[in-house]
């Protein structure tokens, strides 16, 4: 699945190589030469992941990672550090600053793509192409299909018709099952950052989603948590 990746790298040749390989794998790429430029980009478009070089002019990648982790808007954005430093204490410093992974230069494009996929699976499962199945409800992000499964057999006649927003909403909730999400969190992750719509829009789409799930007896999977938000849970029987 395509994601937006911010590459913060001051070496033009390395930046170009990384950008080329990310685009080849279907990702949207933003490039910055330093932390100041990167912050300006983050303020405009919240990336799904940041590839951050350790050695940057003016402000180091470690310092910038700490800033991202302090800000509520960016604290959950995955960060992969890129560096030529190989000492264990240097790696620990980068991880302590908030990095999710650490790649030592030189690295192959294949390793970089594999590391990105691994971090996204771990931190942002709703952006992966993994098929999800919970309590007989199956969602396939690749084919964009939602269906009912009984005794490990998919019932073709029980394929559900969801609008694009309801599909993304269900995908996100299933990928983070049992967690409670506020309306604001759902707006950011499902509709996207910098989309200015009312919180109650979430309620409208939740009702639409439940209506479709009701036809197959799965509407109770999407639960309202009074005063908090919504969650996807099998604890309803």
C-alpha positions as a Markdown table, in Angstrom:
| # | Residue | x | y | z |
|---|---|---|---|---|
| 1 | Unk | 0.0 | 0.0 | 0.0 |
| 2 | Unk | 1.3 | 3.5 | -0.9 |
| 3 | Unk | 2.4 | 5.6 | 2.0 |
| 4 | Unk | 3.9 | 9.1 | 2.3 |
| 5 | Unk | 7.5 | 9.0 | 3.4 |
| 6 | Unk | 9.6 | 12.0 | 4.3 |
| 7 | Unk | 13.3 | 11.6 | 3.5 |
| 8 | Unk | 15.6 | 13.9 | 5.5 |
| 9 | Unk | 19.0 | 13.5 | 4.0 |
| 10 | Unk | 21.6 | 16.2 | 3.1 |
| 11 | Unk | 23.7 | 14.1 | 0.7 |
| 12 | Unk | 22.1 | 14.7 | -2.7 |
| 13 | Unk | 23.2 | 11.4 | -4.2 |
| 14 | Unk | 21.8 | 9.3 | -1.3 |
| 15 | Unk | 18.6 | 11.4 | -1.2 |
| 16 | Unk | 18.1 | 10.8 | -4.9 |
| 17 | Unk | 18.8 | 7.0 | -4.6 |
| 18 | Unk | 16.4 | 6.6 | -1.7 |
| 19 | Unk | 13.7 | 8.7 | -3.4 |
| 20 | Unk | 14.0 | 6.7 | -6.6 |
| 21 | Unk | 13.6 | 3.3 | -4.9 |
| 22 | Unk | 10.7 | 4.4 | -2.7 |
| 23 | Unk | 8.8 | 5.7 | -5.7 |
| 24 | Unk | 9.5 | 2.5 | -7.6 |
| 25 | Unk | 7.7 | 0.7 | -4.7 |
| 26 | Unk | 4.7 | 3.0 | -5.1 |
| 27 | Unk | 5.3 | 5.4 | -2.2 |
| 28 | Unk | 4.8 | 9.1 | -2.2 |
| 29 | Unk | 8.1 | 10.8 | -1.3 |
| 30 | Unk | 8.9 | 14.2 | 0.3 |
| 31 | Unk | 12.6 | 15.2 | 0.5 |
| 32 | Unk | 14.3 | 17.7 | 2.8 |
| 33 | Unk | 17.9 | 18.7 | 3.2 |
| 34 | Unk | 17.8 | 19.6 | 6.9 |
| 35 | Unk | 15.6 | 19.6 | 9.9 |
| 36 | Unk | 14.2 | 23.1 | 9.4 |
| 37 | Unk | 13.0 | 22.3 | 5.9 |
| 38 | Unk | 11.7 | 18.9 | 7.1 |
| 39 | Unk | 9.6 | 20.6 | 9.9 |
| 40 | Unk | 8.1 | 22.9 | 7.4 |
| 41 | Unk | 7.0 | 19.9 | 5.3 |
| 42 | Unk | 5.6 | 18.1 | 8.3 |
| 43 | Unk | 3.6 | 21.2 | 9.2 |
| 44 | Unk | 2.0 | 21.0 | 5.8 |
| 45 | Unk | 1.6 | 17.3 | 5.3 |
| 46 | Unk | 1.9 | 14.7 | 8.1 |
| 47 | Unk | 4.0 | 11.8 | 6.6 |
| 48 | Unk | 3.3 | 8.2 | 7.4 |
| 49 | Unk | 7.0 | 7.5 | 8.1 |
| 50 | Unk | 10.3 | 9.5 | 8.4 |
| 51 | Unk | 13.7 | 8.4 | 7.1 |
| 52 | Unk | 16.1 | 10.5 | 9.1 |
| 53 | Unk | 19.8 | 10.9 | 8.5 |
| 54 | Unk | 21.8 | 11.2 | 11.8 |
| 55 | Unk | 24.3 | 13.8 | 10.5 |
| 56 | Unk | 22.4 | 16.9 | 9.3 |
| 57 | Unk | 23.5 | 20.6 | 9.2 |
| 58 | Unk | 22.5 | 22.9 | 12.0 |
| 59 | Unk | 20.4 | 20.3 | 13.9 |
| 60 | Unk | 21.3 | 16.6 | 14.1 |
| 61 | Unk | 18.8 | 13.8 | 13.2 |
| 62 | Unk | 18.7 | 12.7 | 16.9 |
| 63 | Unk | 17.7 | 16.2 | 18.0 |
| 64 | Unk | 15.0 | 16.4 | 15.3 |
| 65 | Unk | 13.7 | 13.0 | 16.3 |
| 66 | Unk | 13.3 | 14.2 | 19.9 |
| 67 | Unk | 11.3 | 17.2 | 18.6 |
| 68 | Unk | 9.0 | 14.9 | 16.6 |
| 69 | Unk | 8.4 | 12.7 | 19.6 |
| 70 | Unk | 7.6 | 15.7 | 21.9 |
| 71 | Unk | 4.9 | 17.1 | 19.6 |
| 72 | Unk | 1.5 | 15.5 | 20.0 |
| 73 | Unk | 0.8 | 15.7 | 16.3 |
| 74 | Unk | 4.0 | 13.8 | 15.3 |
| 75 | Unk | 4.8 | 11.7 | 18.4 |
| 76 | Unk | 3.4 | 8.5 | 16.8 |
| 77 | Unk | 5.0 | 8.9 | 13.3 |
| 78 | Unk | 7.5 | 6.0 | 12.8 |
| 79 | Unk | 11.1 | 7.1 | 12.4 |
| 80 | Unk | 14.0 | 5.1 | 10.8 |
| 81 | Unk | 17.4 | 6.5 | 11.4 |
| 82 | Unk | 20.1 | 6.4 | 8.7 |
| 83 | Unk | 23.7 | 6.7 | 9.7 |
| 84 | Unk | 27.3 | 5.6 | 9.2 |
| 85 | Unk | 27.7 | 5.3 | 13.0 |
| 86 | Unk | 28.2 | 1.6 | 14.0 |
| 87 | Unk | 29.0 | 1.8 | 17.7 |
| 88 | Unk | 26.5 | 0.2 | 20.0 |
| 89 | Unk | 26.1 | 3.3 | 22.2 |
| 90 | Unk | 25.4 | 5.5 | 19.2 |
| 91 | Unk | 22.6 | 3.1 | 18.1 |
| 92 | Unk | 21.2 | 3.2 | 21.6 |
| 93 | Unk | 21.3 | 7.0 | 21.5 |
| 94 | Unk | 19.2 | 7.0 | 18.3 |
| 95 | Unk | 16.7 | 4.5 | 19.6 |
| 96 | Unk | 16.4 | 6.4 | 22.9 |
| 97 | Unk | 15.6 | 9.5 | 20.9 |
| 98 | Unk | 12.5 | 7.8 | 19.6 |
| 99 | Unk | 13.7 | 6.0 | 16.4 |
| 100 | Unk | 11.8 | 2.8 | 15.6 |
| 101 | Unk | 14.7 | 1.3 | 13.6 |
| 102 | Unk | 18.3 | 2.0 | 12.7 |
| 103 | Unk | 19.9 | 1.3 | 9.3 |
| 104 | Unk | 23.7 | 1.6 | 9.0 |
| 105 | Unk | 25.2 | 3.1 | 5.8 |
| 106 | Unk | 25.9 | 1.7 | 3.2 |
| 107 | Unk | 22.6 | -0.2 | 2.9 |
| 108 | Unk | 20.9 | -1.9 | -0.1 |
| 109 | Unk | 17.6 | -0.6 | -1.4 |
| 110 | Unk | 16.1 | -4.1 | -0.7 |
| 111 | Unk | 17.1 | -3.9 | 2.9 |
| 112 | Unk | 15.6 | -0.3 | 3.2 |
| 113 | Unk | 12.3 | -1.4 | 1.7 |
| 114 | Unk | 12.1 | -4.5 | 3.9 |
| 115 | Unk | 12.8 | -2.4 | 7.1 |
| 116 | Unk | 10.1 | 0.1 | 6.1 |
| 117 | Unk | 7.6 | -2.7 | 5.6 |
| 118 | Unk | 8.5 | -4.2 | 9.0 |
| 119 | Unk | 8.1 | -0.9 | 10.8 |
| 120 | Unk | 4.8 | -0.1 | 9.1 |
| 121 | Unk | 3.5 | -3.5 | 10.0 |
| 122 | Unk | 4.4 | -3.0 | 13.6 |
| 123 | Unk | 3.5 | 0.7 | 14.0 |
| 124 | Unk | 0.8 | 1.3 | 11.4 |
| 125 | Unk | -0.9 | -2.1 | 10.6 |
| 126 | Unk | -3.7 | -0.3 | 8.7 |
| 127 | Unk | -1.2 | 0.7 | 6.1 |
| 128 | Unk | 0.0 | -2.9 | 5.4 |
| 129 | Unk | -1.5 | -5.2 | 2.8 |
| 130 | Unk | -2.1 | -8.0 | 5.4 |
| 131 | Unk | -5.5 | -9.7 | 5.2 |
| 132 | Unk | -7.3 | -9.2 | 8.5 |
| 133 | Unk | -9.9 | -11.7 | 9.9 |
| 134 | Unk | -11.7 | -11.2 | 13.2 |
| 135 | Unk | -14.7 | -13.2 | 14.4 |
| 136 | Unk | -15.6 | -14.4 | 10.9 |
| 137 | Unk | -15.2 | -10.9 | 9.3 |
| 138 | Unk | -12.5 | -10.9 | 6.6 |
| 139 | Unk | -11.0 | -7.8 | 5.1 |
| 140 | Unk | -8.5 | -7.9 | 2.2 |
| 141 | Unk | -6.8 | -4.5 | 1.6 |
| 142 | Unk | -5.4 | -5.6 | -1.8 |
| 143 | Unk | -8.7 | -6.6 | -3.4 |
| 144 | Unk | -10.7 | -4.1 | -1.3 |
| 145 | Unk | -13.1 | -6.8 | -0.3 |
| 146 | Unk | -14.9 | -7.5 | 3.0 |
| 147 | Unk | -16.6 | -10.9 | 3.4 |
| 148 | Unk | -17.8 | -13.4 | 5.9 |
| 149 | Unk | -15.9 | -16.5 | 6.7 |
| 150 | Unk | -17.4 | -19.6 | 8.3 |
| 151 | Unk | -15.3 | -22.7 | 9.3 |
| 152 | Unk | -12.4 | -21.3 | 7.3 |
| 153 | Unk | -14.5 | -21.1 | 4.2 |
| 154 | Unk | -15.2 | -17.7 | 2.7 |
| 155 | Unk | -18.9 | -17.2 | 1.8 |
| 156 | Unk | -18.9 | -15.5 | -1.6 |
| 157 | Unk | -22.5 | -14.5 | -1.3 |
| 158 | Unk | -21.7 | -12.7 | 1.9 |
| 159 | Unk | -19.3 | -10.2 | 0.4 |
| 160 | Unk | -20.2 | -6.8 | 1.8 |
| 161 | Unk | -20.5 | -3.6 | -0.2 |
| 162 | Unk | -18.8 | -0.7 | 1.6 |
| 163 | Unk | -18.1 | 2.9 | 0.4 |
| 164 | Unk | -14.4 | 3.9 | 0.4 |
| 165 | Unk | -14.6 | 5.8 | 3.7 |
| 166 | Unk | -16.4 | 3.0 | 5.4 |
| 167 | Unk | -13.8 | 0.5 | 4.1 |
| 168 | Unk | -10.9 | 2.7 | 5.4 |
| 169 | Unk | -12.7 | 3.1 | 8.8 |
| 170 | Unk | -13.3 | -0.6 | 9.1 |
| 171 | Unk | -9.7 | -1.4 | 8.1 |
| 172 | Unk | -8.3 | 1.0 | 10.7 |
| 173 | Unk | -10.6 | -0.3 | 13.5 |
| 174 | Unk | -9.8 | -4.0 | 12.7 |
| 175 | Unk | -6.1 | -3.3 | 12.5 |
| 176 | Unk | -6.2 | -1.8 | 16.0 |
| 177 | Unk | -8.9 | -4.0 | 17.6 |
| 178 | Unk | -9.7 | -3.6 | 21.3 |
| 179 | Unk | -8.3 | -0.1 | 21.3 |
| 180 | Unk | -10.5 | 2.9 | 22.0 |
| 181 | Unk | -10.2 | 5.7 | 19.4 |
| 182 | Unk | -11.5 | 9.2 | 19.8 |
| 183 | Unk | -13.3 | 10.9 | 16.9 |
| 184 | Unk | -10.3 | 13.2 | 16.5 |
| 185 | Unk | -7.9 | 10.3 | 16.2 |
| 186 | Unk | -10.2 | 8.6 | 13.6 |
| 187 | Unk | -10.4 | 11.8 | 11.6 |
| 188 | Unk | -6.6 | 12.1 | 11.5 |
| 189 | Unk | -5.9 | 8.4 | 10.6 |
| 190 | Unk | -8.9 | 7.7 | 8.3 |
| 191 | Unk | -9.7 | 11.0 | 6.7 |
| 192 | Unk | -6.2 | 12.4 | 6.9 |
| 193 | Unk | -4.3 | 15.1 | 8.7 |
| 194 | Unk | -5.3 | 18.7 | 7.7 |
| 195 | Unk | -8.8 | 17.6 | 6.6 |
| 196 | Unk | -11.0 | 20.1 | 8.4 |
| 197 | Unk | -14.4 | 18.5 | 9.0 |
| 198 | Unk | -16.6 | 18.1 | 12.1 |
| 199 | Unk | -16.0 | 15.3 | 14.6 |
| 200 | Unk | -19.7 | 14.3 | 14.1 |
| 201 | Unk | -18.8 | 13.2 | 10.6 |
| 202 | Unk | -17.2 | 10.1 | 12.2 |
| 203 | Unk | -20.6 | 9.3 | 13.8 |
| 204 | Unk | -22.3 | 9.4 | 10.4 |
| 205 | Unk | -19.9 | 6.9 | 8.8 |
| 206 | Unk | -19.9 | 4.7 | 11.9 |
| 207 | Unk | -23.7 | 4.4 | 11.5 |
| 208 | Unk | -23.3 | 3.6 | 7.8 |
| 209 | Unk | -20.7 | 0.9 | 8.6 |
| 210 | Unk | -22.9 | -0.7 | 11.3 |
| 211 | Unk | -25.8 | -0.7 | 8.9 |
| 212 | Unk | -23.9 | -2.8 | 6.4 |
| 213 | Unk | -22.5 | -5.1 | 9.2 |
| 214 | Unk | -26.0 | -5.5 | 10.7 |
| 215 | Unk | -27.1 | -7.4 | 7.6 |
| 216 | Unk | -24.6 | -10.2 | 8.5 |
| 217 | Unk | -24.9 | -10.0 | 12.2 |
| 218 | Unk | -21.5 | -8.3 | 12.8 |
| 219 | Unk | -22.6 | -4.7 | 13.7 |
| 220 | Unk | -21.8 | -5.3 | 17.5 |
| 221 | Unk | -18.1 | -5.6 | 16.6 |
| 222 | Unk | -18.1 | -1.8 | 16.2 |
| 223 | Unk | -18.7 | -0.5 | 19.7 |
| 224 | Unk | -19.4 | 2.9 | 21.2 |
| 225 | Unk | -17.4 | 3.8 | 24.3 |
| 226 | Unk | -19.4 | 6.4 | 26.1 |
| 227 | Unk | -17.5 | 9.7 | 26.5 |
| 228 | Unk | -14.4 | 8.3 | 24.7 |
| 229 | Unk | -15.0 | 7.2 | 21.1 |
| 230 | Unk | -15.2 | 3.8 | 19.3 |
| 231 | Unk | -13.5 | 0.5 | 19.3 |
| 232 | Unk | -13.6 | -2.8 | 17.4 |
| 233 | Unk | -14.0 | -5.7 | 19.8 |
| 234 | Unk | -15.2 | -9.3 | 19.9 |
| 235 | Unk | -16.2 | -8.9 | 23.5 |
| 236 | Unk | -19.9 | -8.3 | 22.9 |
| 237 | Unk | -21.5 | -11.7 | 23.5 |
